[in-house]
Amino acid sequence: MIGPGKDGTECEISYDTGGDKILYRYWSPDYETNERGLSDFLNTCKQIIIAAKLAPKDIL
């Protein structure tokens, strides 16, 4: 799920391990990315957006 917030973007990656749902959700991962340790998360979001044939710059 990726969607606009009131003052940023909320990005979420989740998956089900067969009973337990794992969820990662961060507000504006493109803001202070390195300081918040979100480089891998942001890159993964970008790759998912590109795989869907969308433009990361239009979403993030």
Secondary structure, 3 states (H helix, E strand, C coil): CEEECCCCEEEEEEEECCCCEEEEEEECCCCCCCCCCCHHHHHHHHHHHHHCCCCHHHHC
